[in-house]
Structures are given as C-alpha cells and as structure tokens.
Amino acid sequence: MTGEVQGLYHKIIIWCATGHPPYLSSDMAKSFSDYLLSFLKSAEGERFLQTLGYVRLGESTGDKLNAKI
C-alpha cells in the first residue's frame, strides 16, 4: 500500500517523542529515532524493508512513495 513506509517513519518519530519507555530519556529516544530513520533510508535499511515485503516503486512511475506487496 502506497505510503506505508512513510507511515512507518511517522510512527517511529511519534513513538520516540511520546511513547518511549520511561527509563529511556527524551534525548536518548530522539537519538534512537534519528539513527533508526537514517538506517531505514540507507541502502541496507532498504534491503531490510524489502525482507519485510516493502518494495520501492520504479523510477518511471514518478516520485511515489514505497508500497507493500
């Protein structure tokens, strides 16, 4: 489904901003969020997302978001 990966990024940001465990400070949650988002946007992170069933739509379809098979 188009936009699910973007939704995943959004959920990570929200979790790290508000829903993180109490023993994890806000600064640590922010750092974790930044790291996780950077990883998911990297080539290795994209391969990981593909193992979960996410694929990047072809370049010829324009600048669309990722979709899930």
CHARMM internal coordinates of N, CA and C (Angstrom, degrees):
IC EDIT
DIST 1 N 1 CA 1.4538
DIST 1 CA 1 C 1.5300
ANGL 1 N 1 CA 1 C 108.08
DIST 1 C 2 N 1.3126
ANGL 1 CA 1 C 2 N 116.42
DIHE 1 N 1 CA 1 C 2 N 130.30
DIST 2 N 2 CA 1.4606
ANGL 1 C 2 N 2 CA 121.48
DIHE 1 CA 1 C 2 N 2 CA -177.45
DIST 2 CA 2 C 1.5208
ANGL 2 N 2 CA 2 C 110.55
DIHE 1 C 2 N 2 CA 2 C -61.24
DIST 2 C 3 N 1.3077
ANGL 2 CA 2 C 3 N 115.73
DIHE 2 N 2 CA 2 C 3 N 134.99
DIST 3 N 3 CA 1.4558
ANGL 2 C 3 N 3 CA 120.34
DIHE 2 CA 2 C 3 N 3 CA 176.60
DIST 3 CA 3 C 1.5127
ANGL 3 N 3 CA 3 C 114.88
DIHE 2 C 3 N 3 CA 3 C 92.09
DIST 3 C 4 N 1.3336
ANGL 3 CA 3 C 4 N 118.71
DIHE 3 N 3 CA 3 C 4 N -4.16
DIST 4 N 4 CA 1.4619
ANGL 3 C 4 N 4 CA 119.39
DIHE 3 CA 3 C 4 N 4 CA -177.84
DIST 4 CA 4 C 1.5250
ANGL 4 N 4 CA 4 C 112.28
DIHE 3 C 4 N 4 CA 4 C -67.59
DIST 4 C 5 N 1.3376
ANGL 4 CA 4 C 5 N 117.11
DIHE 4 N 4 CA 4 C 5 N -35.42
DIST 5 N 5 CA 1.4628
ANGL 4 C 5 N 5 CA 118.92
DIHE 4 CA 4 C 5 N 5 CA 178.25
DIST 5 CA 5 C 1.5199
ANGL 5 N 5 CA 5 C 109.58
DIHE 4 C 5 N 5 CA 5 C -67.51
DIST 5 C 6 N 1.3327
ANGL 5 CA 5 C 6 N 117.05
DIHE 5 N 5 CA 5 C 6 N -42.38
DIST 6 N 6 CA 1.4642
ANGL 5 C 6 N 6 CA 119.83
DIHE 5 CA 5 C 6 N 6 CA 176.30
DIST 6 CA 6 C 1.5261
ANGL 6 N 6 CA 6 C 109.22
DIHE 5 C 6 N 6 CA 6 C -60.36
DIST 6 C 7 N 1.3342
ANGL 6 CA 6 C 7 N 116.81
DIHE 6 N 6 CA 6 C 7 N -39.03
DIST 7 N 7 CA 1.4621
ANGL 6 C 7 N 7 CA 121.03
DIHE 6 CA 6 C 7 N 7 CA 176.64
DIST 7 CA 7 C 1.5220
ANGL 7 N 7 CA 7 C 111.10
DIHE 6 C 7 N 7 CA 7 C -63.19
DIST 7 C 8 N 1.3354
ANGL 7 CA 7 C 8 N 116.47
DIHE 7 N 7 CA 7 C 8 N -36.44
DIST 8 N 8 CA 1.4600
ANGL 7 C 8 N 8 CA 120.83
DIHE 7 CA 7 C 8 N 8 CA 177.43
DIST 8 CA 8 C 1.5227
ANGL 8 N 8 CA 8 C 110.39
DIHE 7 C 8 N 8 CA 8 C -63.41
DIST 8 C 9 N 1.3320
ANGL 8 CA 8 C 9 N 117.53
DIHE 8 N 8 CA 8 C 9 N -44.33
DIST 9 N 9 CA 1.4639
ANGL 8 C 9 N 9 CA 121.04
DIHE 8 CA 8 C 9 N 9 CA 176.73
DIST 9 CA 9 C 1.5233
ANGL 9 N 9 CA 9 C 110.18
DIHE 8 C 9 N 9 CA 9 C -58.82
DIST 9 C 10 N 1.3303
ANGL 9 CA 9 C 10 N 115.81
DIHE 9 N 9 CA 9 C 10 N -43.88
DIST 10 N 10 CA 1.4620
ANGL 9 C 10 N 10 CA 121.00
DIHE 9 CA 9 C 10 N 10 CA -178.63
DIST 10 CA 10 C 1.5304
ANGL 10 N 10 CA 10 C 110.68
DIHE 9 C 10 N 10 CA 10 C -62.34
DIST 10 C 11 N 1.3302
ANGL 10 CA 10 C 11 N 117.13
DIHE 10 N 10 CA 10 C 11 N -42.98
DIST 11 N 11 CA 1.4694
ANGL 10 C 11 N 11 CA 121.07
DIHE 10 CA 10 C 11 N 11 CA 179.30
DIST 11 CA 11 C 1.5226
ANGL 11 N 11 CA 11 C 111.23
DIHE 10 C 11 N 11 CA 11 C -63.34
DIST 11 C 12 N 1.3315
ANGL 11 CA 11 C 12 N 116.86
DIHE 11 N 11 CA 11 C 12 N -39.63
DIST 12 N 12 CA 1.4678
ANGL 11 C 12 N 12 CA 120.34
DIHE 11 CA 11 C 12 N 12 CA 178.51
DIST 12 CA 12 C 1.5220
ANGL 12 N 12 CA 12 C 109.86
DIHE 11 C 12 N 12 CA 12 C -62.13
DIST 12 C 13 N 1.3260
ANGL 12 CA 12 C 13 N 116.76
DIHE 12 N 12 CA 12 C 13 N -45.46
DIST 13 N 13 CA 1.4707
ANGL 12 C 13 N 13 CA 120.44
DIHE 12 CA 12 C 13 N 13 CA -179.85
DIST 13 CA 13 C 1.5212
ANGL 13 N 13 CA 13 C 110.55
DIHE 12 C 13 N 13 CA 13 C -61.77
DIST 13 C 14 N 1.3376
ANGL 13 CA 13 C 14 N 117.25
DIHE 13 N 13 CA 13 C 14 N -45.22
DIST 14 N 14 CA 1.4698
ANGL 13 C 14 N 14 CA 120.42
DIHE 13 CA 13 C 14 N 14 CA -179.85
DIST 14 CA 14 C 1.5207
ANGL 14 N 14 CA 14 C 110.70
DIHE 13 C 14 N 14 CA 14 C -64.25
DIST 14 C 15 N 1.3450
ANGL 14 CA 14 C 15 N 117.72
DIHE 14 N 14 CA 14 C 15 N -44.49
DIST 15 N 15 CA 1.4626
ANGL 14 C 15 N 15 CA 120.23
DIHE 14 CA 14 C 15 N 15 CA -179.77
DIST 15 CA 15 C 1.5244
ANGL 15 N 15 CA 15 C 110.49
DIHE 14 C 15 N 15 CA 15 C -59.43
DIST 15 C 16 N 1.3255
ANGL 15 CA 15 C 16 N 116.15
DIHE 15 N 15 CA 15 C 16 N -45.51
DIST 16 N 16 CA 1.4585
ANGL 15 C 16 N 16 CA 119.68
DIHE 15 CA 15 C 16 N 16 CA -177.85
DIST 16 CA 16 C 1.5244
ANGL 16 N 16 CA 16 C 111.81
DIHE 15 C 16 N 16 CA 16 C -69.67
DIST 16 C 17 N 1.3199
ANGL 16 CA 16 C 17 N 117.45
DIHE 16 N 16 CA 16 C 17 N -26.49
DIST 17 N 17 CA 1.4614
ANGL 16 C 17 N 17 CA 120.37
DIHE 16 CA 16 C 17 N 17 CA -179.56
DIST 17 CA 17 C 1.5239
ANGL 17 N 17 CA 17 C 112.33
DIHE 16 C 17 N 17 CA 17 C -82.67
DIST 17 C 18 N 1.3220
ANGL 17 CA 17 C 18 N 117.70
DIHE 17 N 17 CA 17 C 18 N -35.59
DIST 18 N 18 CA 1.4686
ANGL 17 C 18 N 18 CA 119.14
DIHE 17 CA 17 C 18 N 18 CA -172.26
DIST 18 CA 18 C 1.5109
ANGL 18 N 18 CA 18 C 114.81
DIHE 17 C 18 N 18 CA 18 C -129.54
DIST 18 C 19 N 1.3137
ANGL 18 CA 18 C 19 N 118.03
DIHE 18 N 18 CA 18 C 19 N -34.58
DIST 19 N 19 CA 1.4562
ANGL 18 C 19 N 19 CA 119.60
DIHE 18 CA 18 C 19 N 19 CA -169.59
DIST 19 CA 19 C 1.5071
ANGL 19 N 19 CA 19 C 115.52
DIHE 18 C 19 N 19 CA 19 C -102.18
DIST 19 C 20 N 1.3143
ANGL 19 CA 19 C 20 N 117.22
DIHE 19 N 19 CA 19 C 20 N 12.72
DIST 20 N 20 CA 1.4615
ANGL 19 C 20 N 20 CA 119.06
DIHE 19 CA 19 C 20 N 20 CA -177.70
DIST 20 CA 20 C 1.5273
ANGL 20 N 20 CA 20 C 110.39
DIHE 19 C 20 N 20 CA 20 C -71.68
DIST 20 C 21 N 1.3355
ANGL 20 CA 20 C 21 N 116.73
DIHE 20 N 20 CA 20 C 21 N 156.30
DIST 21 N 21 CA 1.4685
ANGL 20 C 21 N 21 CA 120.22
DIHE 20 CA 20 C 21 N 21 CA 179.45
DIST 21 CA 21 C 1.5287
ANGL 21 N 21 CA 21 C 111.12
DIHE 20 C 21 N 21 CA 21 C -59.58
DIST 21 C 22 N 1.3335
ANGL 21 CA 21 C 22 N 117.59
DIHE 21 N 21 CA 21 C 22 N 149.02
DIST 22 N 22 CA 1.4637
ANGL 21 C 22 N 22 CA 120.91
DIHE 21 CA 21 C 22 N 22 CA -176.16
DIST 22 CA 22 C 1.5326
ANGL 22 N 22 CA 22 C 114.16
DIHE 21 C 22 N 22 CA 22 C -62.31
DIST 22 C 23 N 1.3260
ANGL 22 CA 22 C 23 N 117.45
DIHE 22 N 22 CA 22 C 23 N -25.41
DIST 23 N 23 CA 1.4649
ANGL 22 C 23 N 23 CA 119.21
DIHE 22 CA 22 C 23 N 23 CA -179.88
DIST 23 CA 23 C 1.5247
ANGL 23 N 23 CA 23 C 112.23
DIHE 22 C 23 N 23 CA 23 C -78.16
DIST 23 C 24 N 1.3186
ANGL 23 CA 23 C 24 N 117.58
DIHE 23 N 23 CA 23 C 24 N -7.58
DIST 24 N 24 CA 1.4555
ANGL 23 C 24 N 24 CA 122.32
DIHE 23 CA 23 C 24 N 24 CA 179.09
DIST 24 CA 24 C 1.5249
ANGL 24 N 24 CA 24 C 108.21
DIHE 23 C 24 N 24 CA 24 C -100.79
DIST 24 C 25 N 1.3216
ANGL 24 CA 24 C 25 N 116.77
DIHE 24 N 24 CA 24 C 25 N 116.31
DIST 25 N 25 CA 1.4655
ANGL 24 C 25 N 25 CA 119.85
DIHE 24 CA 24 C 25 N 25 CA -177.82
DIST 25 CA 25 C 1.5275
ANGL 25 N 25 CA 25 C 110.47
DIHE 24 C 25 N 25 CA 25 C -66.71
DIST 25 C 26 N 1.3126
ANGL 25 CA 25 C 26 N 116.09
DIHE 25 N 25 CA 25 C 26 N 161.23
DIST 26 N 26 CA 1.4674
ANGL 25 C 26 N 26 CA 120.88
DIHE 25 CA 25 C 26 N 26 CA 179.29
DIST 26 CA 26 C 1.5225
ANGL 26 N 26 CA 26 C 111.61
DIHE 25 C 26 N 26 CA 26 C -60.53
DIST 26 C 27 N 1.3350
ANGL 26 CA 26 C 27 N 116.66
DIHE 26 N 26 CA 26 C 27 N -38.44
DIST 27 N 27 CA 1.4689
ANGL 26 C 27 N 27 CA 120.10
DIHE 26 CA 26 C 27 N 27 CA 178.60
DIST 27 CA 27 C 1.5274
ANGL 27 N 27 CA 27 C 111.31
DIHE 26 C 27 N 27 CA 27 C -64.91
DIST 27 C 28 N 1.3320
ANGL 27 CA 27 C 28 N 115.91
DIHE 27 N 27 CA 27 C 28 N -42.09
DIST 28 N 28 CA 1.4646
ANGL 27 C 28 N 28 CA 119.59
DIHE 27 CA 27 C 28 N 28 CA 178.47
DIST 28 CA 28 C 1.5276
ANGL 28 N 28 CA 28 C 110.43
DIHE 27 C 28 N 28 CA 28 C -65.54
DIST 28 C 29 N 1.3318
ANGL 28 CA 28 C 29 N 117.26
DIHE 28 N 28 CA 28 C 29 N -40.08
DIST 29 N 29 CA 1.4613
ANGL 28 C 29 N 29 CA 121.04
DIHE 28 CA 28 C 29 N 29 CA 178.92
DIST 29 CA 29 C 1.5234
ANGL 29 N 29 CA 29 C 110.44
DIHE 28 C 29 N 29 CA 29 C -64.12
DIST 29 C 30 N 1.3170
ANGL 29 CA 29 C 30 N 116.98
DIHE 29 N 29 CA 29 C 30 N -40.59
DIST 30 N 30 CA 1.4711
ANGL 29 C 30 N 30 CA 121.24
DIHE 29 CA 29 C 30 N 30 CA 178.42
DIST 30 CA 30 C 1.5283
ANGL 30 N 30 CA 30 C 110.45
DIHE 29 C 30 N 30 CA 30 C -64.24
DIST 30 C 31 N 1.3244
ANGL 30 CA 30 C 31 N 116.68
DIHE 30 N 30 CA 30 C 31 N -43.65
DIST 31 N 31 CA 1.4681
ANGL 30 C 31 N 31 CA 120.60
DIHE 30 CA 30 C 31 N 31 CA 178.29
DIST 31 CA 31 C 1.5254
ANGL 31 N 31 CA 31 C 110.69
DIHE 30 C 31 N 31 CA 31 C -62.95
DIST 31 C 32 N 1.3287
ANGL 31 CA 31 C 32 N 116.21
DIHE 31 N 31 CA 31 C 32 N -42.52
DIST 32 N 32 CA 1.4619
ANGL 31 C 32 N 32 CA 120.91
DIHE 31 CA 31 C 32 N 32 CA 178.43
DIST 32 CA 32 C 1.5272
ANGL 32 N 32 CA 32 C 110.37
DIHE 31 C 32 N 32 CA 32 C -62.94
DIST 32 C 33 N 1.3128
ANGL 32 CA 32 C 33 N 116.70
DIHE 32 N 32 CA 32 C 33 N -43.26
DIST 33 N 33 CA 1.4646
ANGL 32 C 33 N 33 CA 121.66
DIHE 32 CA 32 C 33 N 33 CA 178.67
DIST 33 CA 33 C 1.5255
ANGL 33 N 33 CA 33 C 110.63
DIHE 32 C 33 N 33 CA 33 C -60.19
DIST 33 C 34 N 1.3275
ANGL 33 CA 33 C 34 N 116.90
DIHE 33 N 33 CA 33 C 34 N -47.18
DIST 34 N 34 CA 1.4646
ANGL 33 C 34 N 34 CA 121.29
DIHE 33 CA 33 C 34 N 34 CA 179.45
DIST 34 CA 34 C 1.5261
ANGL 34 N 34 CA 34 C 111.16
DIHE 33 C 34 N 34 CA 34 C -60.76
DIST 34 C 35 N 1.3342
ANGL 34 CA 34 C 35 N 116.04
DIHE 34 N 34 CA 34 C 35 N -44.17
DIST 35 N 35 CA 1.4607
ANGL 34 C 35 N 35 CA 120.80
DIHE 34 CA 34 C 35 N 35 CA 179.49
DIST 35 CA 35 C 1.5255
ANGL 35 N 35 CA 35 C 110.71
DIHE 34 C 35 N 35 CA 35 C -63.14
DIST 35 C 36 N 1.3268
ANGL 35 CA 35 C 36 N 116.41
DIHE 35 N 35 CA 35 C 36 N -47.62
DIST 36 N 36 CA 1.4563
ANGL 35 C 36 N 36 CA 120.79
DIHE 35 CA 35 C 36 N 36 CA -177.33
DIST 36 CA 36 C 1.5267
ANGL 36 N 36 CA 36 C 111.82
DIHE 35 C 36 N 36 CA 36 C -63.64
DIST 36 C 37 N 1.3208
ANGL 36 CA 36 C 37 N 116.69
DIHE 36 N 36 CA 36 C 37 N -42.69
DIST 37 N 37 CA 1.4633
ANGL 36 C 37 N 37 CA 119.57
DIHE 36 CA 36 C 37 N 37 CA 178.35
DIST 37 CA 37 C 1.5251
ANGL 37 N 37 CA 37 C 111.35
DIHE 36 C 37 N 37 CA 37 C -65.38
DIST 37 C 38 N 1.3301
ANGL 37 CA 37 C 38 N 117.64
DIHE 37 N 37 CA 37 C 38 N -39.86
DIST 38 N 38 CA 1.4690
ANGL 37 C 38 N 38 CA 120.78
DIHE 37 CA 37 C 38 N 38 CA 177.23
DIST 38 CA 38 C 1.5219
ANGL 38 N 38 CA 38 C 110.53
DIHE 37 C 38 N 38 CA 38 C -62.85
DIST 38 C 39 N 1.3354
ANGL 38 CA 38 C 39 N 116.00
DIHE 38 N 38 CA 38 C 39 N -42.07
DIST 39 N 39 CA 1.4643
ANGL 38 C 39 N 39 CA 120.20
DIHE 38 CA 38 C 39 N 39 CA 178.89
DIST 39 CA 39 C 1.5225
ANGL 39 N 39 CA 39 C 110.97
DIHE 38 C 39 N 39 CA 39 C -62.23
DIST 39 C 40 N 1.3296
ANGL 39 CA 39 C 40 N 116.99
DIHE 39 N 39 CA 39 C 40 N -47.45
DIST 40 N 40 CA 1.4608
ANGL 39 C 40 N 40 CA 120.16
DIHE 39 CA 39 C 40 N 40 CA -177.00
DIST 40 CA 40 C 1.5243
ANGL 40 N 40 CA 40 C 112.45
DIHE 39 C 40 N 40 CA 40 C -65.45
DIST 40 C 41 N 1.3295
ANGL 40 CA 40 C 41 N 117.40
DIHE 40 N 40 CA 40 C 41 N -25.92
DIST 41 N 41 CA 1.4640
ANGL 40 C 41 N 41 CA 120.89
DIHE 40 CA 40 C 41 N 41 CA 178.93
DIST 41 CA 41 C 1.5278
ANGL 41 N 41 CA 41 C 112.28
DIHE 40 C 41 N 41 CA 41 C -86.40
DIST 41 C 42 N 1.3315
ANGL 41 CA 41 C 42 N 117.36
DIHE 41 N 41 CA 41 C 42 N -10.96
DIST 42 N 42 CA 1.4631
ANGL 41 C 42 N 42 CA 121.22
DIHE 41 CA 41 C 42 N 42 CA -179.48
DIST 42 CA 42 C 1.5299
ANGL 42 N 42 CA 42 C 110.11
DIHE 41 C 42 N 42 CA 42 C -80.06
DIST 42 C 43 N 1.3352
ANGL 42 CA 42 C 43 N 115.83
DIHE 42 N 42 CA 42 C 43 N 171.11
DIST 43 N 43 CA 1.4689
ANGL 42 C 43 N 43 CA 120.78
DIHE 42 CA 42 C 43 N 43 CA 178.44
DIST 43 CA 43 C 1.5252
ANGL 43 N 43 CA 43 C 110.54
DIHE 42 C 43 N 43 CA 43 C -62.05
DIST 43 C 44 N 1.3266
ANGL 43 CA 43 C 44 N 116.75
DIHE 43 N 43 CA 43 C 44 N -41.92
DIST 44 N 44 CA 1.4651
ANGL 43 C 44 N 44 CA 120.28
DIHE 43 CA 43 C 44 N 44 CA 179.04
DIST 44 CA 44 C 1.5299
ANGL 44 N 44 CA 44 C 110.72
DIHE 43 C 44 N 44 CA 44 C -65.58
DIST 44 C 45 N 1.3216
ANGL 44 CA 44 C 45 N 115.96
DIHE 44 N 44 CA 44 C 45 N -39.86
DIST 45 N 45 CA 1.4618
ANGL 44 C 45 N 45 CA 120.15
DIHE 44 CA 44 C 45 N 45 CA 177.57
DIST 45 CA 45 C 1.5130
ANGL 45 N 45 CA 45 C 111.75
DIHE 44 C 45 N 45 CA 45 C -65.24
DIST 45 C 46 N 1.3287
ANGL 45 CA 45 C 46 N 115.88
DIHE 45 N 45 CA 45 C 46 N -37.42
DIST 46 N 46 CA 1.4676
ANGL 45 C 46 N 46 CA 119.03
DIHE 45 CA 45 C 46 N 46 CA 177.29
DIST 46 CA 46 C 1.5233
ANGL 46 N 46 CA 46 C 110.66
DIHE 45 C 46 N 46 CA 46 C -64.67
DIST 46 C 47 N 1.3387
ANGL 46 CA 46 C 47 N 117.02
DIHE 46 N 46 CA 46 C 47 N -40.09
DIST 47 N 47 CA 1.4696
ANGL 46 C 47 N 47 CA 119.73
DIHE 46 CA 46 C 47 N 47 CA 176.27
DIST 47 CA 47 C 1.5244
ANGL 47 N 47 CA 47 C 110.22
DIHE 46 C 47 N 47 CA 47 C -61.62
DIST 47 C 48 N 1.3378
ANGL 47 CA 47 C 48 N 116.94
DIHE 47 N 47 CA 47 C 48 N -40.30
DIST 48 N 48 CA 1.4613
ANGL 47 C 48 N 48 CA 121.03
DIHE 47 CA 47 C 48 N 48 CA 178.01
DIST 48 CA 48 C 1.5258
ANGL 48 N 48 CA 48 C 110.53
DIHE 47 C 48 N 48 CA 48 C -61.88
DIST 48 C 49 N 1.3380
ANGL 48 CA 48 C 49 N 116.91
DIHE 48 N 48 CA 48 C 49 N -45.36
DIST 49 N 49 CA 1.4648
ANGL 48 C 49 N 49 CA 120.30
DIHE 48 CA 48 C 49 N 49 CA 178.50
DIST 49 CA 49 C 1.5265
ANGL 49 N 49 CA 49 C 110.99
DIHE 48 C 49 N 49 CA 49 C -62.13
DIST 49 C 50 N 1.3348
ANGL 49 CA 49 C 50 N 116.88
DIHE 49 N 49 CA 49 C 50 N -35.26
DIST 50 N 50 CA 1.4614
ANGL 49 C 50 N 50 CA 119.79
DIHE 49 CA 49 C 50 N 50 CA 178.11
DIST 50 CA 50 C 1.5189
ANGL 50 N 50 CA 50 C 110.94
DIHE 49 C 50 N 50 CA 50 C -65.14
DIST 50 C 51 N 1.3361
ANGL 50 CA 50 C 51 N 118.00
DIHE 50 N 50 CA 50 C 51 N -34.97
DIST 51 N 51 CA 1.4661
ANGL 50 C 51 N 51 CA 119.59
DIHE 50 CA 50 C 51 N 51 CA 177.22
DIST 51 CA 51 C 1.5242
ANGL 51 N 51 CA 51 C 111.10
DIHE 50 C 51 N 51 CA 51 C -66.51
DIST 51 C 52 N 1.3262
ANGL 51 CA 51 C 52 N 116.72
DIHE 51 N 51 CA 51 C 52 N -22.69
DIST 52 N 52 CA 1.4659
ANGL 51 C 52 N 52 CA 121.09
DIHE 51 CA 51 C 52 N 52 CA 177.15
DIST 52 CA 52 C 1.5281
ANGL 52 N 52 CA 52 C 111.82
DIHE 51 C 52 N 52 CA 52 C -87.64
DIST 52 C 53 N 1.3370
ANGL 52 CA 52 C 53 N 116.55
DIHE 52 N 52 CA 52 C 53 N -3.10
DIST 53 N 53 CA 1.4535
ANGL 52 C 53 N 53 CA 120.70
DIHE 52 CA 52 C 53 N 53 CA 177.90
DIST 53 CA 53 C 1.5081
ANGL 53 N 53 CA 53 C 115.10
DIHE 52 C 53 N 53 CA 53 C 105.50
DIST 53 C 54 N 1.3299
ANGL 53 CA 53 C 54 N 118.12
DIHE 53 N 53 CA 53 C 54 N 2.08
DIST 54 N 54 CA 1.4617
ANGL 53 C 54 N 54 CA 120.81
DIHE 53 CA 53 C 54 N 54 CA 178.09
DIST 54 CA 54 C 1.5189
ANGL 54 N 54 CA 54 C 109.30
DIHE 53 C 54 N 54 CA 54 C -87.22
DIST 54 C 55 N 1.3185
ANGL 54 CA 54 C 55 N 117.18
DIHE 54 N 54 CA 54 C 55 N 140.66
DIST 55 N 55 CA 1.4636
ANGL 54 C 55 N 55 CA 121.81
DIHE 54 CA 54 C 55 N 55 CA 176.02
DIST 55 CA 55 C 1.5176
ANGL 55 N 55 CA 55 C 108.84
DIHE 54 C 55 N 55 CA 55 C -133.62
DIST 55 C 56 N 1.3299
ANGL 55 CA 55 C 56 N 115.71
DIHE 55 N 55 CA 55 C 56 N 149.76
DIST 56 N 56 CA 1.4598
ANGL 55 C 56 N 56 CA 120.32
DIHE 55 CA 55 C 56 N 56 CA 176.60
DIST 56 CA 56 C 1.5228
ANGL 56 N 56 CA 56 C 107.86
DIHE 55 C 56 N 56 CA 56 C -86.50
DIST 56 C 57 N 1.3144
ANGL 56 CA 56 C 57 N 115.34
DIHE 56 N 56 CA 56 C 57 N 132.48
DIST 57 N 57 CA 1.4593
ANGL 56 C 57 N 57 CA 119.75
DIHE 56 CA 56 C 57 N 57 CA 177.17
DIST 57 CA 57 C 1.5167
ANGL 57 N 57 CA 57 C 109.05
DIHE 56 C 57 N 57 CA 57 C -68.02
DIST 57 C 58 N 1.3231
ANGL 57 CA 57 C 58 N 117.34
DIHE 57 N 57 CA 57 C 58 N 152.60
DIST 58 N 58 CA 1.4569
ANGL 57 C 58 N 58 CA 122.46
DIHE 57 CA 57 C 58 N 58 CA -177.38
DIST 58 CA 58 C 1.5109
ANGL 58 N 58 CA 58 C 112.88
DIHE 57 C 58 N 58 CA 58 C -60.70
DIST 58 C 59 N 1.3155
ANGL 58 CA 58 C 59 N 115.69
DIHE 58 N 58 CA 58 C 59 N 151.85
DIST 59 N 59 CA 1.4608
ANGL 58 C 59 N 59 CA 122.01
DIHE 58 CA 58 C 59 N 59 CA 178.58
DIST 59 CA 59 C 1.5298
ANGL 59 N 59 CA 59 C 111.35
DIHE 58 C 59 N 59 CA 59 C -60.51
DIST 59 C 60 N 1.3340
ANGL 59 CA 59 C 60 N 116.62
DIHE 59 N 59 CA 59 C 60 N -30.80
DIST 60 N 60 CA 1.4595
ANGL 59 C 60 N 60 CA 120.13
DIHE 59 CA 59 C 60 N 60 CA -176.33
DIST 60 CA 60 C 1.5260
ANGL 60 N 60 CA 60 C 112.66
DIHE 59 C 60 N 60 CA 60 C -69.66
DIST 60 C 61 N 1.3178
ANGL 60 CA 60 C 61 N 117.51
DIHE 60 N 60 CA 60 C 61 N -16.09
DIST 61 N 61 CA 1.4611
ANGL 60 C 61 N 61 CA 120.06
DIHE 60 CA 60 C 61 N 61 CA 179.90
DIST 61 CA 61 C 1.5115
ANGL 61 N 61 CA 61 C 111.62
DIHE 60 C 61 N 61 CA 61 C -86.12
DIST 61 C 62 N 1.3101
ANGL 61 CA 61 C 62 N 117.69
DIHE 61 N 61 CA 61 C 62 N 4.51
DIST 62 N 62 CA 1.4578
ANGL 61 C 62 N 62 CA 120.78
DIHE 61 CA 61 C 62 N 62 CA 179.41
DIST 62 CA 62 C 1.5102
ANGL 62 N 62 CA 62 C 111.18
DIHE 61 C 62 N 62 CA 62 C 96.39
DIST 62 C 63 N 1.3084
ANGL 62 CA 62 C 63 N 115.38
DIHE 62 N 62 CA 62 C 63 N -164.23
DIST 63 N 63 CA 1.4609
ANGL 62 C 63 N 63 CA 121.31
DIHE 62 CA 62 C 63 N 63 CA -176.49
DIST 63 CA 63 C 1.5232
ANGL 63 N 63 CA 63 C 109.90
DIHE 62 C 63 N 63 CA 63 C -94.35
DIST 63 C 64 N 1.3399
ANGL 63 CA 63 C 64 N 116.03
DIHE 63 N 63 CA 63 C 64 N 63.04
DIST 64 N 64 CA 1.4620
ANGL 63 C 64 N 64 CA 120.18
DIHE 63 CA 63 C 64 N 64 CA -179.64
DIST 64 CA 64 C 1.5178
ANGL 64 N 64 CA 64 C 109.80
DIHE 63 C 64 N 64 CA 64 C -90.73
DIST 64 C 65 N 1.3074
ANGL 64 CA 64 C 65 N 115.74
DIHE 64 N 64 CA 64 C 65 N 161.87
DIST 65 N 65 CA 1.4550
ANGL 64 C 65 N 65 CA 121.54
DIHE 64 CA 64 C 65 N 65 CA 177.56
DIST 65 CA 65 C 1.5204
ANGL 65 N 65 CA 65 C 109.68
DIHE 64 C 65 N 65 CA 65 C -78.19
DIST 65 C 66 N 1.3194
ANGL 65 CA 65 C 66 N 116.85
DIHE 65 N 65 CA 65 C 66 N 176.14
DIST 66 N 66 CA 1.4550
ANGL 65 C 66 N 66 CA 122.38
DIHE 65 CA 65 C 66 N 66 CA 178.57
DIST 66 CA 66 C 1.5202
ANGL 66 N 66 CA 66 C 110.41
DIHE 65 C 66 N 66 CA 66 C -69.17
DIST 66 C 67 N 1.3004
ANGL 66 CA 66 C 67 N 115.29
DIHE 66 N 66 CA 66 C 67 N 160.30
DIST 67 N 67 CA 1.4599
ANGL 66 C 67 N 67 CA 120.79
DIHE 66 CA 66 C 67 N 67 CA 177.70
DIST 67 CA 67 C 1.5177
ANGL 67 N 67 CA 67 C 109.01
DIHE 66 C 67 N 67 CA 67 C -133.72
DIST 67 C 68 N 1.3014
ANGL 67 CA 67 C 68 N 116.00
DIHE 67 N 67 CA 67 C 68 N 157.24
DIST 68 N 68 CA 1.4548
ANGL 67 C 68 N 68 CA 121.51
DIHE 67 CA 67 C 68 N 68 CA 178.02
DIST 68 CA 68 C 1.5150
ANGL 68 N 68 CA 68 C 108.76
DIHE 67 C 68 N 68 CA 68 C -105.20
DIST 68 C 69 N 1.3219
ANGL 68 CA 68 C 69 N 116.40
DIHE 68 N 68 CA 68 C 69 N 136.94
DIST 69 N 69 CA 1.4665
ANGL 68 C 69 N 69 CA 120.84
DIHE 68 CA 68 C 69 N 69 CA 179.17
DIST 69 CA 69 C 1.5124
ANGL 69 N 69 CA 69 C 108.58
DIHE 68 C 69 N 69 CA 69 C -73.74
END
COOR INIT
IC SEED 1 N 1 CA 1 C
IC BUILD
